[in-house]
Amino acid sequence: VAARNLATKMIKGGTNSSEQIRAGYKLVLVREMPDKKLAVLNGLYNDAVKQYTTDMTASRKVTATDKPSPSMAAMTVVASALLNLDEVITKE
């Protein structure tokens, strides 16, 4: 649920996946995202979009809706990854 809610905020935070991922990182860690992390998370997003485009049932399960949305499902995966970053968990 937390990842899904963060993903919704991330999608509203930009017009493309890079902007949206940066917005999510800033929401969670209150600082700018390094380019290397953006590249990794963008790759995760792109792979997840491909997966959820071919598996609409999984897309519906991840988004918890009747209407499949591969982009929302993929952003939820990225949001979950953000919430599980070491720097989020340890907050140094």
PDB file of N, CA, C and O in Angstrom:
ATOM      1  N   VAL A   1       0.827  -1.193   0.000  1.00  0.00           N
ATOM      2  CA  VAL A   1       0.000   0.000   0.000  1.00  0.00           C
ATOM      3  C   VAL A   1       0.873   1.258   0.000  1.00  0.00           C
ATOM      4  O   VAL A   1       0.586   2.206  -0.731  1.00  0.00           O
ATOM      5  N   ALA A   2       1.927   1.275   0.807  1.00  0.00           N
ATOM      6  CA  ALA A   2       2.807   2.452   0.856  1.00  0.00           C
ATOM      7  C   ALA A   2       3.454   2.701  -0.498  1.00  0.00           C
ATOM      8  O   ALA A   2       3.542   3.845  -0.943  1.00  0.00           O
ATOM      9  N   ALA A   3       3.905   1.644  -1.152  1.00  0.00           N
ATOM     10  CA  ALA A   3       4.549   1.797  -2.458  1.00  0.00           C
ATOM     11  C   ALA A   3       3.545   2.291  -3.495  1.00  0.00           C
ATOM     12  O   ALA A   3       3.884   3.119  -4.340  1.00  0.00           O
ATOM     13  N   ARG A   4       2.326   1.794  -3.437  1.00  0.00           N
ATOM     14  CA  ARG A   4       1.293   2.222  -4.385  1.00  0.00           C
ATOM     15  C   ARG A   4       0.966   3.705  -4.188  1.00  0.00           C
ATOM     16  O   ARG A   4       0.792   4.436  -5.164  1.00  0.00           O
ATOM     17  N   ASN A   5       0.885   4.144  -2.951  1.00  0.00           N
ATOM     18  CA  ASN A   5       0.599   5.553  -2.681  1.00  0.00           C
ATOM     19  C   ASN A   5       1.759   6.444  -3.113  1.00  0.00           C
ATOM     20  O   ASN A   5       1.544   7.523  -3.664  1.00  0.00           O
ATOM     21  N   LEU A   6       2.986   5.995  -2.863  1.00  0.00           N
ATOM     22  CA  LEU A   6       4.149   6.751  -3.315  1.00  0.00           C
ATOM     23  C   LEU A   6       4.175   6.808  -4.835  1.00  0.00           C
ATOM     24  O   LEU A   6       4.472   7.858  -5.405  1.00  0.00           O
ATOM     25  N   ALA A   7       3.872   5.708  -5.497  1.00  0.00           N
ATOM     26  CA  ALA A   7       3.861   5.679  -6.963  1.00  0.00           C
ATOM     27  C   ALA A   7       2.862   6.691  -7.529  1.00  0.00           C
ATOM     28  O   ALA A   7       3.142   7.345  -8.533  1.00  0.00           O
ATOM     29  N   THR A   8       1.724   6.815  -6.898  1.00  0.00           N
ATOM     30  CA  THR A   8       0.720   7.793  -7.343  1.00  0.00           C
ATOM     31  C   THR A   8       1.279   9.210  -7.249  1.00  0.00           C
ATOM     32  O   THR A   8       1.089  10.014  -8.161  1.00  0.00           O
ATOM     33  N   LYS A   9       1.957   9.513  -6.164  1.00  0.00           N
ATOM     34  CA  LYS A   9       2.578  10.839  -6.001  1.00  0.00           C
ATOM     35  C   LYS A   9       3.702  11.042  -7.006  1.00  0.00           C
ATOM     36  O   LYS A   9       3.870  12.135  -7.548  1.00  0.00           O
ATOM     37  N   MET A  10       4.473   9.981  -7.254  1.00  0.00           N
ATOM     38  CA  MET A  10       5.579  10.075  -8.206  1.00  0.00           C
ATOM     39  C   MET A  10       5.060  10.395  -9.604  1.00  0.00           C
ATOM     40  O   MET A  10       5.623  11.242 -10.298  1.00  0.00           O
ATOM     41  N   ILE A  11       4.001   9.728 -10.016  1.00  0.00           N
ATOM     42  CA  ILE A  11       3.445   9.945 -11.359  1.00  0.00           C
ATOM     43  C   ILE A  11       2.974  11.385 -11.508  1.00  0.00           C
ATOM     44  O   ILE A  11       3.102  11.973 -12.582  1.00  0.00           O
ATOM     45  N   LYS A  12       2.437  11.951 -10.449  1.00  0.00           N
ATOM     46  CA  LYS A  12       2.000  13.354 -10.491  1.00  0.00           C
ATOM     47  C   LYS A  12       3.180  14.320 -10.485  1.00  0.00           C
ATOM     48  O   LYS A  12       3.019  15.497 -10.807  1.00  0.00           O
ATOM     49  N   GLY A  13       4.366  13.832 -10.120  1.00  0.00           N
ATOM     50  CA  GLY A  13       5.547  14.686  -9.976  1.00  0.00           C
ATOM     51  C   GLY A  13       6.343  14.930 -11.235  1.00  0.00           C
ATOM     52  O   GLY A  13       7.366  15.614 -11.186  1.00  0.00           O
ATOM     53  N   GLY A  14       5.910  14.392 -12.370  1.00  0.00           N
ATOM     54  CA  GLY A  14       6.666  14.611 -13.599  1.00  0.00           C
ATOM     55  C   GLY A  14       5.919  14.135 -14.823  1.00  0.00           C
ATOM     56  O   GLY A  14       4.877  13.485 -14.731  1.00  0.00           O
ATOM     57  N   THR A  15       6.483  14.476 -15.984  1.00  0.00           N
ATOM     58  CA  THR A  15       5.821  14.123 -17.239  1.00  0.00           C
ATOM     59  C   THR A  15       6.421  12.871 -17.883  1.00  0.00           C
ATOM     60  O   THR A  15       5.852  12.336 -18.834  1.00  0.00           O
ATOM     61  N   ASN A  16       7.560  12.401 -17.377  1.00  0.00           N
ATOM     62  CA  ASN A  16       8.148  11.163 -17.893  1.00  0.00           C
ATOM     63  C   ASN A  16       8.706  10.367 -16.717  1.00  0.00           C
ATOM     64  O   ASN A  16       8.783  10.860 -15.591  1.00  0.00           O
ATOM     65  N   SER A  17       9.090   9.132 -17.002  1.00  0.00           N
ATOM     66  CA  SER A  17       9.507   8.252 -15.902  1.00  0.00           C
ATOM     67  C   SER A  17      10.720   8.795 -15.144  1.00  0.00           C
ATOM     68  O   SER A  17      10.789   8.650 -13.923  1.00  0.00           O
ATOM     69  N   SER A  18      11.658   9.404 -15.826  1.00  0.00           N
ATOM     70  CA  SER A  18      12.836   9.952 -15.135  1.00  0.00           C
ATOM     71  C   SER A  18      12.442  11.041 -14.145  1.00  0.00           C
ATOM     72  O   SER A  18      12.900  11.043 -13.002  1.00  0.00           O
ATOM     73  N   GLU A  19      11.602  11.956 -14.582  1.00  0.00           N
ATOM     74  CA  GLU A  19      11.141  13.032 -13.689  1.00  0.00           C
ATOM     75  C   GLU A  19      10.350  12.449 -12.518  1.00  0.00           C
ATOM     76  O   GLU A  19      10.481  12.905 -11.381  1.00  0.00           O
ATOM     77  N   GLN A  20       9.540  11.451 -12.803  1.00  0.00           N
ATOM     78  CA  GLN A  20       8.708  10.851 -11.764  1.00  0.00           C
ATOM     79  C   GLN A  20       9.553  10.119 -10.729  1.00  0.00           C
ATOM     80  O   GLN A  20       9.280  10.196  -9.531  1.00  0.00           O
ATOM     81  N   ILE A  21      10.581   9.406 -11.192  1.00  0.00           N
ATOM     82  CA  ILE A  21      11.468   8.699 -10.270  1.00  0.00           C
ATOM     83  C   ILE A  21      12.256   9.694  -9.424  1.00  0.00           C
ATOM     84  O   ILE A  21      12.417   9.504  -8.218  1.00  0.00           O
ATOM     85  N   ARG A  22      12.744  10.753 -10.062  1.00  0.00           N
ATOM     86  CA  ARG A  22      13.449  11.806  -9.307  1.00  0.00           C
ATOM     87  C   ARG A  22      12.529  12.417  -8.243  1.00  0.00           C
ATOM     88  O   ARG A  22      12.954  12.673  -7.116  1.00  0.00           O
ATOM     89  N   ALA A  23      11.271  12.647  -8.614  1.00  0.00           N
ATOM     90  CA  ALA A  23      10.311  13.222  -7.664  1.00  0.00           C
ATOM     91  C   ALA A  23      10.097  12.294  -6.476  1.00  0.00           C
ATOM     92  O   ALA A  23      10.020  12.755  -5.337  1.00  0.00           O
ATOM     93  N   GLY A  24      10.001  11.004  -6.727  1.00  0.00           N
ATOM     94  CA  GLY A  24       9.824  10.041  -5.650  1.00  0.00           C
ATOM     95  C   GLY A  24      11.029   9.988  -4.723  1.00  0.00           C
ATOM     96  O   GLY A  24      10.878   9.920  -3.503  1.00  0.00           O
ATOM     97  N   TYR A  25      12.213  10.017  -5.297  1.00  0.00           N
ATOM     98  CA  TYR A  25      13.436  10.006  -4.493  1.00  0.00           C
ATOM     99  C   TYR A  25      13.485  11.234  -3.595  1.00  0.00           C
ATOM    100  O   TYR A  25      13.841  11.152  -2.420  1.00  0.00           O
ATOM    101  N   LYS A  26      13.121  12.369  -4.170  1.00  0.00           N
ATOM    102  CA  LYS A  26      13.148  13.617  -3.394  1.00  0.00           C
ATOM    103  C   LYS A  26      12.092  13.600  -2.283  1.00  0.00           C
ATOM    104  O   LYS A  26      12.333  14.109  -1.188  1.00  0.00           O
ATOM    105  N   LEU A  27      10.937  13.020  -2.562  1.00  0.00           N
ATOM    106  CA  LEU A  27       9.902  12.902  -1.527  1.00  0.00           C
ATOM    107  C   LEU A  27      10.379  12.048  -0.358  1.00  0.00           C
ATOM    108  O   LEU A  27      10.119  12.369   0.801  1.00  0.00           O
ATOM    109  N   VAL A  28      11.069  10.971  -0.666  1.00  0.00           N
ATOM    110  CA  VAL A  28      11.483  10.025   0.362  1.00  0.00           C
ATOM    111  C   VAL A  28      12.731  10.484   1.109  1.00  0.00           C
ATOM    112  O   VAL A  28      12.806  10.363   2.332  1.00  0.00           O
ATOM    113  N   LEU A  29      13.711  11.012   0.373  1.00  0.00           N
ATOM    114  CA  LEU A  29      14.991  11.344   1.000  1.00  0.00           C
ATOM    115  C   LEU A  29      15.285  12.837   1.121  1.00  0.00           C
ATOM    116  O   LEU A  29      16.287  13.223   1.722  1.00  0.00           O
ATOM    117  N   VAL A  30      14.436  13.661   0.568  1.00  0.00           N
ATOM    118  CA  VAL A  30      14.558  15.116   0.649  1.00  0.00           C
ATOM    119  C   VAL A  30      15.923  15.594   0.131  1.00  0.00           C
ATOM    120  O   VAL A  30      16.546  16.487   0.706  1.00  0.00           O
ATOM    121  N   ARG A  31      16.360  14.986  -0.951  1.00  0.00           N
ATOM    122  CA  ARG A  31      17.572  15.432  -1.644  1.00  0.00           C
ATOM    123  C   ARG A  31      17.516  14.950  -3.085  1.00  0.00           C
ATOM    124  O   ARG A  31      16.702  14.097  -3.438  1.00  0.00           O
ATOM    125  N   GLU A  32      18.386  15.504  -3.906  1.00  0.00           N
ATOM    126  CA  GLU A  32      18.411  15.139  -5.314  1.00  0.00           C
ATOM    127  C   GLU A  32      18.973  13.731  -5.501  1.00  0.00           C
ATOM    128  O   GLU A  32      19.791  13.262  -4.709  1.00  0.00           O
ATOM    129  N   MET A  33      18.528  13.084  -6.541  1.00  0.00           N
ATOM    130  CA  MET A  33      18.943  11.717  -6.830  1.00  0.00           C
ATOM    131  C   MET A  33      20.202  11.689  -7.690  1.00  0.00           C
ATOM    132  O   MET A  33      20.276  12.401  -8.691  1.00  0.00           O
ATOM    133  N   PRO A  34      21.194  10.879  -7.319  1.00  0.00           N
ATOM    134  CA  PRO A  34      22.378  10.726  -8.171  1.00  0.00           C
ATOM    135  C   PRO A  34      21.999  10.090  -9.516  1.00  0.00           C
ATOM    136  O   PRO A  34      21.099   9.253  -9.586  1.00  0.00           O
ATOM    137  N   ASP A  35      22.694  10.496 -10.574  1.00  0.00           N
ATOM    138  CA  ASP A  35      22.376  10.002 -11.914  1.00  0.00           C
ATOM    139  C   ASP A  35      22.515   8.482 -12.028  1.00  0.00           C
ATOM    140  O   ASP A  35      21.740   7.850 -12.747  1.00  0.00           O
ATOM    141  N   LYS A  36      23.473   7.892 -11.342  1.00  0.00           N
ATOM    142  CA  LYS A  36      23.659   6.439 -11.408  1.00  0.00           C
ATOM    143  C   LYS A  36      22.442   5.696 -10.858  1.00  0.00           C
ATOM    144  O   LYS A  36      22.008   4.695 -11.428  1.00  0.00           O
ATOM    145  N   LYS A  37      21.903   6.184  -9.764  1.00  0.00           N
ATOM    146  CA  LYS A  37      20.713   5.546  -9.184  1.00  0.00           C
ATOM    147  C   LYS A  37      19.514   5.734 -10.109  1.00  0.00           C
ATOM    148  O   LYS A  37      18.693   4.829 -10.262  1.00  0.00           O
ATOM    149  N   LEU A  38      19.418   6.903 -10.718  1.00  0.00           N
ATOM    150  CA  LEU A  38      18.325   7.138 -11.656  1.00  0.00           C
ATOM    151  C   LEU A  38      18.398   6.150 -12.815  1.00  0.00           C
ATOM    152  O   LEU A  38      17.372   5.612 -13.232  1.00  0.00           O
ATOM    153  N   ALA A  39      19.585   5.909 -13.335  1.00  0.00           N
ATOM    154  CA  ALA A  39      19.751   4.984 -14.452  1.00  0.00           C
ATOM    155  C   ALA A  39      19.296   3.574 -14.066  1.00  0.00           C
ATOM    156  O   ALA A  39      18.620   2.896 -14.839  1.00  0.00           O
ATOM    157  N   VAL A  40      19.671   3.149 -12.875  1.00  0.00           N
ATOM    158  CA  VAL A  40      19.286   1.810 -12.415  1.00  0.00           C
ATOM    159  C   VAL A  40      17.770   1.717 -12.239  1.00  0.00           C
ATOM    160  O   VAL A  40      17.146   0.760 -12.697  1.00  0.00           O
ATOM    161  N   LEU A  41      17.188   2.701 -11.581  1.00  0.00           N
ATOM    162  CA  LEU A  41      15.740   2.665 -11.333  1.00  0.00           C
ATOM    163  C   LEU A  41      14.937   2.858 -12.618  1.00  0.00           C
ATOM    164  O   LEU A  41      13.840   2.314 -12.746  1.00  0.00           O
ATOM    165  N   ASN A  42      15.467   3.619 -13.563  1.00  0.00           N
ATOM    166  CA  ASN A  42      14.803   3.758 -14.862  1.00  0.00           C
ATOM    167  C   ASN A  42      14.820   2.423 -15.602  1.00  0.00           C
ATOM    168  O   ASN A  42      13.839   2.058 -16.251  1.00  0.00           O
ATOM    169  N   GLY A  43      15.929   1.696 -15.505  1.00  0.00           N
ATOM    170  CA  GLY A  43      15.998   0.366 -16.107  1.00  0.00           C
ATOM    171  C   GLY A  43      14.987  -0.576 -15.482  1.00  0.00           C
ATOM    172  O   GLY A  43      14.326  -1.343 -16.181  1.00  0.00           O
ATOM    173  N   LEU A  44      14.866  -0.516 -14.154  1.00  0.00           N
ATOM    174  CA  LEU A  44      13.869  -1.318 -13.445  1.00  0.00           C
ATOM    175  C   LEU A  44      12.469  -0.966 -13.933  1.00  0.00           C
ATOM    176  O   LEU A  44      11.653  -1.852 -14.187  1.00  0.00           O
ATOM    177  N   TYR A  45      12.196   0.323 -14.062  1.00  0.00           N
ATOM    178  CA  TYR A  45      10.880   0.775 -14.538  1.00  0.00           C
ATOM    179  C   TYR A  45      10.594   0.231 -15.938  1.00  0.00           C
ATOM    180  O   TYR A  45       9.520  -0.315 -16.188  1.00  0.00           O
ATOM    181  N   ASN A  46      11.552   0.380 -16.842  1.00  0.00           N
ATOM    182  CA  ASN A  46      11.348  -0.066 -18.228  1.00  0.00           C
ATOM    183  C   ASN A  46      11.126  -1.571 -18.308  1.00  0.00           C
ATOM    184  O   ASN A  46      10.266  -2.030 -19.060  1.00  0.00           O
ATOM    185  N   ASP A  47      11.891  -2.343 -17.540  1.00  0.00           N
ATOM    186  CA  ASP A  47      11.701  -3.795 -17.516  1.00  0.00           C
ATOM    187  C   ASP A  47      10.320  -4.157 -16.963  1.00  0.00           C
ATOM    188  O   ASP A  47       9.653  -5.055 -17.478  1.00  0.00           O
ATOM    189  N   ALA A  48       9.903  -3.456 -15.918  1.00  0.00           N
ATOM    190  CA  ALA A  48       8.601  -3.739 -15.309  1.00  0.00           C
ATOM    191  C   ALA A  48       7.453  -3.375 -16.251  1.00  0.00           C
ATOM    192  O   ALA A  48       6.456  -4.094 -16.317  1.00  0.00           O
ATOM    193  N   VAL A  49       7.586  -2.267 -16.976  1.00  0.00           N
ATOM    194  CA  VAL A  49       6.541  -1.889 -17.945  1.00  0.00           C
ATOM    195  C   VAL A  49       6.375  -2.997 -18.981  1.00  0.00           C
ATOM    196  O   VAL A  49       5.253  -3.376 -19.317  1.00  0.00           O
ATOM    197  N   LYS A  50       7.491  -3.511 -19.484  1.00  0.00           N
ATOM    198  CA  LYS A  50       7.428  -4.601 -20.474  1.00  0.00           C
ATOM    199  C   LYS A  50       6.717  -5.816 -19.882  1.00  0.00           C
ATOM    200  O   LYS A  50       5.861  -6.421 -20.528  1.00  0.00           O
ATOM    201  N   GLN A  51       7.074  -6.160 -18.665  1.00  0.00           N
ATOM    202  CA  GLN A  51       6.465  -7.322 -18.019  1.00  0.00           C
ATOM    203  C   GLN A  51       4.965  -7.126 -17.819  1.00  0.00           C
ATOM    204  O   GLN A  51       4.171  -8.009 -18.144  1.00  0.00           O
ATOM    205  N   TYR A  52       4.579  -5.974 -17.288  1.00  0.00           N
ATOM    206  CA  TYR A  52       3.169  -5.745 -16.986  1.00  0.00           C
ATOM    207  C   TYR A  52       2.333  -5.470 -18.226  1.00  0.00           C
ATOM    208  O   TYR A  52       1.109  -5.592 -18.178  1.00  0.00           O
ATOM    209  N   THR A  53       2.959  -5.106 -19.322  1.00  0.00           N
ATOM    210  CA  THR A  53       2.232  -4.938 -20.577  1.00  0.00           C
ATOM    211  C   THR A  53       1.800  -6.300 -21.115  1.00  0.00           C
ATOM    212  O   THR A  53       0.744  -6.427 -21.735  1.00  0.00           O
ATOM    213  N   THR A  54       2.624  -7.310 -20.872  1.00  0.00           N
ATOM    214  CA  THR A  54       2.284  -8.656 -21.353  1.00  0.00           C
ATOM    215  C   THR A  54       1.489  -9.465 -20.332  1.00  0.00           C
ATOM    216  O   THR A  54       0.894 -10.484 -20.680  1.00  0.00           O
ATOM    217  N   ASP A  55       1.474  -9.025 -19.086  1.00  0.00           N
ATOM    218  CA  ASP A  55       0.760  -9.748 -18.026  1.00  0.00           C
ATOM    219  C   ASP A  55      -0.191  -8.787 -17.302  1.00  0.00           C
ATOM    220  O   ASP A  55       0.124  -8.251 -16.239  1.00  0.00           O
ATOM    221  N   MET A  56      -1.342  -8.592 -17.904  1.00  0.00           N
ATOM    222  CA  MET A  56      -2.316  -7.639 -17.361  1.00  0.00           C
ATOM    223  C   MET A  56      -2.880  -8.097 -16.011  1.00  0.00           C
ATOM    224  O   MET A  56      -3.246  -7.262 -15.183  1.00  0.00           O
ATOM    225  N   THR A  57      -2.953  -9.397 -15.785  1.00  0.00           N
ATOM    226  CA  THR A  57      -3.441  -9.890 -14.496  1.00  0.00           C
ATOM    227  C   THR A  57      -2.500  -9.438 -13.377  1.00  0.00           C
ATOM    228  O   THR A  57      -2.948  -8.980 -12.326  1.00  0.00           O
ATOM    229  N   ALA A  58      -1.218  -9.570 -13.610  1.00  0.00           N
ATOM    230  CA  ALA A  58      -0.235  -9.117 -12.613  1.00  0.00           C
ATOM    231  C   ALA A  58      -0.323  -7.606 -12.428  1.00  0.00           C
ATOM    232  O   ALA A  58      -0.195  -7.104 -11.311  1.00  0.00           O
ATOM    233  N   SER A  59      -0.539  -6.890 -13.513  1.00  0.00           N
ATOM    234  CA  SER A  59      -0.678  -5.427 -13.435  1.00  0.00           C
ATOM    235  C   SER A  59      -1.856  -5.043 -12.540  1.00  0.00           C
ATOM    236  O   SER A  59      -1.751  -4.139 -11.711  1.00  0.00           O
ATOM    237  N   ARG A  60      -2.970  -5.737 -12.719  1.00  0.00           N
ATOM    238  CA  ARG A  60      -4.151  -5.459 -11.882  1.00  0.00           C
ATOM    239  C   ARG A  60      -3.874  -5.770 -10.410  1.00  0.00           C
ATOM    240  O   ARG A  60      -4.323  -5.044  -9.524  1.00  0.00           O
ATOM    241  N   LYS A  61      -3.135  -6.845 -10.156  1.00  0.00           N
ATOM    242  CA  LYS A  61      -2.834  -7.218  -8.765  1.00  0.00           C
ATOM    243  C   LYS A  61      -1.942  -6.177  -8.096  1.00  0.00           C
ATOM    244  O   LYS A  61      -2.174  -5.800  -6.947  1.00  0.00           O
ATOM    245  N   VAL A  62      -0.929  -5.716  -8.812  1.00  0.00           N
ATOM    246  CA  VAL A  62       0.000  -4.745  -8.229  1.00  0.00           C
ATOM    247  C   VAL A  62      -0.695  -3.417  -7.960  1.00  0.00           C
ATOM    248  O   VAL A  62      -0.461  -2.785  -6.930  1.00  0.00           O
ATOM    249  N   THR A  63      -1.544  -2.999  -8.881  1.00  0.00           N
ATOM    250  CA  THR A  63      -2.218  -1.705  -8.719  1.00  0.00           C
ATOM    251  C   THR A  63      -3.489  -1.807  -7.881  1.00  0.00           C
ATOM    252  O   THR A  63      -4.056  -0.790  -7.483  1.00  0.00           O
ATOM    253  N   ALA A  64      -3.930  -3.023  -7.615  1.00  0.00           N
ATOM    254  CA  ALA A  64      -5.148  -3.269  -6.825  1.00  0.00           C
ATOM    255  C   ALA A  64      -6.364  -2.579  -7.428  1.00  0.00           C
ATOM    256  O   ALA A  64      -7.191  -2.007  -6.718  1.00  0.00           O
ATOM    257  N   THR A  65      -6.454  -2.645  -8.763  1.00  0.00           N
ATOM    258  CA  THR A  65      -7.604  -2.079  -9.467  1.00  0.00           C
ATOM    259  C   THR A  65      -8.103  -3.078 -10.503  1.00  0.00           C
ATOM    260  O   THR A  65      -7.417  -4.048 -10.825  1.00  0.00           O
ATOM    261  N   ASP A  66      -9.297  -2.833 -11.019  1.00  0.00           N
ATOM    262  CA  ASP A  66      -9.841  -3.685 -12.078  1.00  0.00           C
ATOM    263  C   ASP A  66      -9.288  -3.306 -13.441  1.00  0.00           C
ATOM    264  O   ASP A  66      -9.312  -4.106 -14.376  1.00  0.00           O
ATOM    265  N   LYS A  67      -8.793  -2.086 -13.546  1.00  0.00           N
ATOM    266  CA  LYS A  67      -8.268  -1.604 -14.826  1.00  0.00           C
ATOM    267  C   LYS A  67      -6.741  -1.724 -14.813  1.00  0.00           C
ATOM    268  O   LYS A  67      -6.078  -1.052 -14.024  1.00  0.00           O
ATOM    269  N   PRO A  68      -6.179  -2.572 -15.678  1.00  0.00           N
ATOM    270  CA  PRO A  68      -4.726  -2.738 -15.671  1.00  0.00           C
ATOM    271  C   PRO A  68      -4.008  -1.485 -16.157  1.00  0.00           C
ATOM    272  O   PRO A  68      -4.436  -0.847 -17.119  1.00  0.00           O
ATOM    273  N   SER A  69      -2.928  -1.143 -15.495  1.00  0.00           N
ATOM    274  CA  SER A  69      -2.106   0.001 -15.880  1.00  0.00           C
ATOM    275  C   SER A  69      -0.640  -0.397 -15.736  1.00  0.00           C
ATOM    276  O   SER A  69      -0.073  -0.309 -14.646  1.00  0.00           O
ATOM    277  N   PRO A  70      -0.026  -0.836 -16.839  1.00  0.00           N
ATOM    278  CA  PRO A  70       1.381  -1.243 -16.763  1.00  0.00           C
ATOM    279  C   PRO A  70       2.306  -0.154 -16.229  1.00  0.00           C
ATOM    280  O   PRO A  70       3.251  -0.451 -15.499  1.00  0.00           O
ATOM    281  N   SER A  71       2.046   1.093 -16.581  1.00  0.00           N
ATOM    282  CA  SER A  71       2.914   2.177 -16.101  1.00  0.00           C
ATOM    283  C   SER A  71       2.761   2.387 -14.600  1.00  0.00           C
ATOM    284  O   SER A  71       3.753   2.627 -13.912  1.00  0.00           O
ATOM    285  N   MET A  72       1.549   2.304 -14.082  1.00  0.00           N
ATOM    286  CA  MET A  72       1.332   2.437 -12.639  1.00  0.00           C
ATOM    287  C   MET A  72       1.925   1.250 -11.891  1.00  0.00           C
ATOM    288  O   MET A  72       2.527   1.420 -10.831  1.00  0.00           O
ATOM    289  N   ALA A  73       1.758   0.056 -12.434  1.00  0.00           N
ATOM    290  CA  ALA A  73       2.327  -1.136 -11.804  1.00  0.00           C
ATOM    291  C   ALA A  73       3.850  -1.031 -11.761  1.00  0.00           C
ATOM    292  O   ALA A  73       4.470  -1.341 -10.743  1.00  0.00           O
ATOM    293  N   ALA A  74       4.449  -0.595 -12.866  1.00  0.00           N
ATOM    294  CA  ALA A  74       5.902  -0.454 -12.929  1.00  0.00           C
ATOM    295  C   ALA A  74       6.394   0.613 -11.955  1.00  0.00           C
ATOM    296  O   ALA A  74       7.420   0.427 -11.300  1.00  0.00           O
ATOM    297  N   MET A  75       5.675   1.726 -11.856  1.00  0.00           N
ATOM    298  CA  MET A  75       6.093   2.782 -10.934  1.00  0.00           C
ATOM    299  C   MET A  75       5.935   2.306  -9.488  1.00  0.00           C
ATOM    300  O   MET A  75       6.687   2.737  -8.614  1.00  0.00           O
ATOM    301  N   THR A  76       4.979   1.434  -9.228  1.00  0.00           N
ATOM    302  CA  THR A  76       4.814   0.865  -7.899  1.00  0.00           C
ATOM    303  C   THR A  76       6.022   0.000  -7.540  1.00  0.00           C
ATOM    304  O   THR A  76       6.474   0.009  -6.395  1.00  0.00           O
ATOM    305  N   VAL A  77       6.538  -0.739  -8.505  1.00  0.00           N
ATOM    306  CA  VAL A  77       7.744  -1.544  -8.288  1.00  0.00           C
ATOM    307  C   VAL A  77       8.922  -0.627  -7.959  1.00  0.00           C
ATOM    308  O   VAL A  77       9.691  -0.906  -7.040  1.00  0.00           O
ATOM    309  N   VAL A  78       9.060   0.464  -8.708  1.00  0.00           N
ATOM    310  CA  VAL A  78      10.141   1.419  -8.452  1.00  0.00           C
ATOM    311  C   VAL A  78       9.965   2.067  -7.077  1.00  0.00           C
ATOM    312  O   VAL A  78      10.937   2.233  -6.339  1.00  0.00           O
ATOM    313  N   ALA A  79       8.744   2.428  -6.736  1.00  0.00           N
ATOM    314  CA  ALA A  79       8.473   3.031  -5.426  1.00  0.00           C
ATOM    315  C   ALA A  79       8.845   2.066  -4.305  1.00  0.00           C
ATOM    316  O   ALA A  79       9.397   2.482  -3.286  1.00  0.00           O
ATOM    317  N   SER A  80       8.552   0.800  -4.484  1.00  0.00           N
ATOM    318  CA  SER A  80       8.921  -0.197  -3.493  1.00  0.00           C
ATOM    319  C   SER A  80      10.441  -0.283  -3.356  1.00  0.00           C
ATOM    320  O   SER A  80      10.969  -0.384  -2.248  1.00  0.00           O
ATOM    321  N   ALA A  81      11.127  -0.242  -4.476  1.00  0.00           N
ATOM    322  CA  ALA A  81      12.596  -0.257  -4.442  1.00  0.00           C
ATOM    323  C   ALA A  81      13.134   0.975  -3.716  1.00  0.00           C
ATOM    324  O   ALA A  81      14.075   0.872  -2.929  1.00  0.00           O
ATOM    325  N   LEU A  82      12.539   2.136  -3.979  1.00  0.00           N
ATOM    326  CA  LEU A  82      12.956   3.364  -3.289  1.00  0.00           C
ATOM    327  C   LEU A  82      12.789   3.231  -1.774  1.00  0.00           C
ATOM    328  O   LEU A  82      13.675   3.602  -1.004  1.00  0.00           O
ATOM    329  N   LEU A  83      11.656   2.705  -1.368  1.00  0.00           N
ATOM    330  CA  LEU A  83      11.375   2.582   0.060  1.00  0.00           C
ATOM    331  C   LEU A  83      12.291   1.571   0.755  1.00  0.00           C
ATOM    332  O   LEU A  83      12.407   1.564   1.980  1.00  0.00           O
ATOM    333  N   ASN A  84      12.933   0.723  -0.039  1.00  0.00           N
ATOM    334  CA  ASN A  84      13.821  -0.290   0.529  1.00  0.00           C
ATOM    335  C   ASN A  84      15.301   0.033   0.349  1.00  0.00           C
ATOM    336  O   ASN A  84      16.152  -0.805   0.649  1.00  0.00           O
ATOM    337  N   LEU A  85      15.622   1.224  -0.132  1.00  0.00           N
ATOM    338  CA  LEU A  85      17.023   1.630  -0.236  1.00  0.00           C
ATOM    339  C   LEU A  85      17.635   1.735   1.157  1.00  0.00           C
ATOM    340  O   LEU A  85      16.964   2.134   2.108  1.00  0.00           O
ATOM    341  N   ASP A  86      18.900   1.379   1.270  1.00  0.00           N
ATOM    342  CA  ASP A  86      19.585   1.458   2.565  1.00  0.00           C
ATOM    343  C   ASP A  86      19.470   2.845   3.187  1.00  0.00           C
ATOM    344  O   ASP A  86      19.233   2.973   4.388  1.00  0.00           O
ATOM    345  N   GLU A  87      19.637   3.877   2.373  1.00  0.00           N
ATOM    346  CA  GLU A  87      19.613   5.231   2.929  1.00  0.00           C
ATOM    347  C   GLU A  87      18.222   5.642   3.436  1.00  0.00           C
ATOM    348  O   GLU A  87      18.103   6.571   4.235  1.00  0.00           O
ATOM    349  N   VAL A  88      17.187   4.961   2.976  1.00  0.00           N
ATOM    350  CA  VAL A  88      15.845   5.231   3.495  1.00  0.00           C
ATOM    351  C   VAL A  88      15.659   4.500   4.819  1.00  0.00           C
ATOM    352  O   VAL A  88      15.111   5.049   5.774  1.00  0.00           O
ATOM    353  N   ILE A  89      16.117   3.272   4.861  1.00  0.00           N
ATOM    354  CA  ILE A  89      15.931   2.456   6.054  1.00  0.00           C
ATOM    355  C   ILE A  89      16.791   2.945   7.212  1.00  0.00           C
ATOM    356  O   ILE A  89      16.337   2.954   8.356  1.00  0.00           O
ATOM    357  N   THR A  90      18.040   3.357   6.929  1.00  0.00           N
ATOM    358  CA  THR A  90      18.937   3.753   8.010  1.00  0.00           C
ATOM    359  C   THR A  90      18.899   5.242   8.311  1.00  0.00           C
ATOM    360  O   THR A  90      19.270   5.656   9.409  1.00  0.00           O
ATOM    361  N   LYS A  91      18.457   6.061   7.352  1.00  0.00           N
ATOM    362  CA  LYS A  91      18.347   7.526   7.544  1.00  0.00           C
ATOM    363  C   LYS A  91      19.549   8.112   8.263  1.00  0.00           C
ATOM    364  O   LYS A  91      19.433   8.576   9.398  1.00  0.00           O
ATOM    365  N   GLU A  92      20.704   8.093   7.607  1.00  0.00           N
ATOM    366  CA  GLU A  92      21.923   8.633   8.215  1.00  0.00           C
ATOM    367  C   GLU A  92      21.952  10.143   8.161  1.00  0.00           C
ATOM    368  O   GLU A  92      22.909  10.759   8.630  1.00  0.00           O
TER     369      GLU A  92
END
